[in-house]
Amino acid sequence: MKKITVINSSFRKNGNTDHLAANFIKGAKENGDEVNLINLKDIRLNFCHGCLACEKLKKCVQNDDINSLLDDIQNSDILVFASPIYYYEMSGQLKTFLDRMNPLYYRENKFKYVYALFACANGNEDSMDRAINGIKGFVECFSGVTFKGSVNAAGFTSIGEIKDSHYLQDAYDLGKNI
Ligand SMILES: Cc1cc2nc3c(=O)[nH]c(=O)nc-3n(C[C@H](O)[C@H](O)[C@H](O)COP(=O)(O)O)c2cc1C
């Protein structure tokens, strides 16, 4: 059994990213894996202040929800970042979360693999390239961690438009076979 942490950065309830995350989780749970879901819309998350106090403390000095989440992330086997594409990039809230994970840079982490789930409006899967690159930049800073792949759901604008597409099956299959 693997422990998988899914970080869903979409604030749009029942939106396209939510559907991707839900299908991935369904597959992973059916596979017997443990899933820890963090919905960024439900937590208190400030911007990183860049003080680097975390270098010594291995936690953050800010009094929001990040410290309560770090142990679970550290002890996961796999991390999955889910994001809508905003201006050809990951959402600002996901980038903020990556920055706030900086205390983990100074810890021994269990996670070895990172995946991503993206949704965007235009029909071109290349629209995810910059977001993938951003996540690869994060991954590169953690030794022994590899970016393994993503579901790039292209062509969905309104809430739940993704429902009848093959991308939900792709997300489910990824979870099931991860
Ligand atoms: C601020 C903002 C910027 C966006 N930028 C892009 C973009 O650059 N390319 C694109 O294809 N879609 C863009 N979109 C559309 C969303 O990616 C799309 O609607 C996606 O399905 C939203 O996912 P959600 O339902 O999880 O919120 C943007 C949406 C917003 C709100």
The ligand as a MOL file (V3000), in Angstrom:
LIG
                    3D

  0  0  0     0  0            999 V3000
M  V30 BEGIN CTAB
M  V30 COUNTS 31 33 0 0 0
M  V30 BEGIN ATOM
M  V30 1 C -7.3770 33.5360 -14.3230 0
M  V30 2 C -7.6140 32.4660 -15.3420 0
M  V30 3 C -6.6660 32.2650 -16.3350 0
M  V30 4 C -6.8460 31.2600 -17.2750 0
M  V30 5 N -5.8640 31.0700 -18.2190 0
M  V30 6 C -6.0230 30.0570 -19.1260 0
M  V30 7 C -5.0060 29.8070 -20.0990 0
M  V30 8 O -3.9660 30.4620 -20.1410 0
M  V30 9 N -5.2090 28.8210 -20.9990 0
M  V30 10 C -6.3560 28.0660 -20.9890 0
M  V30 11 O -6.5010 27.1800 -21.8320 0
M  V30 12 N -7.3150 28.2480 -20.0460 0
M  V30 13 C -7.1780 29.2340 -19.1180 0
M  V30 14 N -8.1490 29.4500 -18.1600 0
M  V30 15 C -9.3300 28.5400 -18.1180 0
M  V30 16 C -9.1930 27.4180 -17.0970 0
M  V30 17 O -7.9460 26.7990 -17.1460 0
M  V30 18 C -10.2820 26.3490 -17.3650 0
M  V30 19 O -11.5570 26.9240 -17.2880 0
M  V30 20 C -10.1880 25.1700 -16.4150 0
M  V30 21 O -11.0360 24.1460 -16.8710 0
M  V30 22 C -10.5690 25.5910 -15.0060 0
M  V30 23 O -10.4810 24.5020 -14.1190 0
M  V30 24 P -11.4720 24.4070 -12.8450 0
M  V30 25 O -12.8170 24.0360 -13.3960 0
M  V30 26 O -10.8830 23.3780 -11.9850 0
M  V30 27 O -11.4900 25.7370 -12.2170 0
M  V30 28 C -8.0140 30.4470 -17.2260 0
M  V30 29 C -8.9560 30.6520 -16.2060 0
M  V30 30 C -8.7650 31.6530 -15.2830 0
M  V30 31 C -9.7820 31.8320 -14.1830 0
M  V30 END ATOM
M  V30 BEGIN BOND
M  V30 1 1 1 2
M  V30 2 1 2 3
M  V30 3 2 2 30
M  V30 4 2 3 4
M  V30 5 1 4 5
M  V30 6 1 4 28
M  V30 7 2 5 6
M  V30 8 1 6 7
M  V30 9 1 6 13
M  V30 10 2 7 8
M  V30 11 1 7 9
M  V30 12 1 9 10
M  V30 13 2 10 11
M  V30 14 1 10 12
M  V30 15 2 12 13
M  V30 16 1 13 14
M  V30 17 1 14 15
M  V30 18 1 14 28
M  V30 19 1 15 16
M  V30 20 1 16 17
M  V30 21 1 16 18
M  V30 22 1 18 19
M  V30 23 1 18 20
M  V30 24 1 20 21
M  V30 25 1 20 22
M  V30 26 1 22 23
M  V30 27 1 23 24
M  V30 28 2 24 25
M  V30 29 1 24 26
M  V30 30 1 24 27
M  V30 31 2 28 29
M  V30 32 1 29 30
M  V30 33 1 30 31
M  V30 END BOND
M  V30 END CTAB
M  END
